[in-house]
Amino acid sequence: MAPKNRLRLLLFLLLGLAFAVTQDRYIMRRLMRHGAPNGTVHWQTSFDTAVAQAQREHKPLFLDFSATWCGPCQDMQQTTYRDPDVADILNNKFVPVLIDIDQQKELAARFGVSPIPDEAFVASDGDRELVRTAGYNDADDFLNMTDKALKAFAKLPPPDLSRHPSSASTPSVTRHFPVLPPDFP
């Protein structure tokens, strides 16, 4: 190989190495900020359990109505929900619930789901809808919806916990003091 070509090859390799190091630093910064490069949403599958958690943590719910046979639903699972920013906001600011419309038909009917994917942001009481959309949403569109949902949630009065008595916190002496047995002197 001619010296001129060797010099070009060496220069090309050095530029490639410099690019790789820069990209590696970029990736490491993203990992430090967001966790894994392909985010993981910590889905609930029980609506009642999710409502109880949302009320305890005073967070809105995110309901993803989907099905295993739905192509756009699966696309969102593989792209939108794996985006580190999307996974981060869903895990930290919402209680995400994955609802298979074939297995939870009553819940899908209650929310009037059609077509899918259908995404609904709902207040922590499980009743008041904040933002809703149907169809595939990429990460940027989805993040815009989360912003709208959080703003709408911040404007709501507190939920009426009497509608979900199992998740309401009830004052109880037994919470702080043991219950004494009937034969206690």
SULMONOR-V952321 format. One record per run of one state. SS is the DSSP state (h for helix, s for strand, l for the rest). FROM is the first residue (numbers start at 0). LEN is the number of residues. Records with the same first field share a line. If there is no record, write none. Layout:
SS: FROM-LEN, FROM-LEN
This chain:
l: 0-2, 34-3, 38-5, 44-2, 57-2, 66-4, 78-1, 100-4, 110-7, 122-6, 134-4, 155-5, 164-8, 175-10
h: 2-32, 46-11, 70-8, 79-3, 83-10, 104-6, 138-17, 160-4, 172-3
s: 37-1, 43-1, 59-7, 82-1, 93-7, 117-5, 128-6
